[in-house]
Amino acid sequence: QVQLVESGGGLVQAGGSLRLSCVASGSIRRINDMAWYRQGPGKQRELVALITSGGGTNYADFVKGRFTISRDSAKMMVDLQMNSLSPEDTAVYYCNAKDIYLSSPYWGQGTQVTVSS
């Protein structure tokens, strides 16, 4: 089993920045890709950014150029640096990790990000 704990959410004004962190514990050797998802009010959960075990990244179009995902595999941490935030970025942000042996990924409990206009 793997446990994911997010931190770093909060309230920020439009144009501001936040940095989210996620720490994995447990059977971390089973983890390959890690990602951040978000779910806004009344919306479905959507992929924000993904980083592979080799450091390759993939971003949703709506965050390209504004958000940066990074990973410290030794510490099994994944961060999401969010710049130029807008009210449309308001959501609960979830850390996600894929298990090399299981089809279902692991999820964190989520951290709220609120951007005021």
Beta strands, then each sheet from edge to edge (+ up, - down):
strand 1: 2-7
strand 2: 10-13
strand 3: 18-26
strand 4: 31-39
strand 5: 46-51
strand 6: 57-59
strand 7: 67-72
strand 8: 77-82
strand 9: 91-99
strand 10: 106-107
strand 11: 111-116
sheet 1: 1+ 3- 8+ 7-
sheet 2: 2+ 11+ 9- 4+ 5- 6+
sheet 3: 2+ 11+ 9- 10+
end
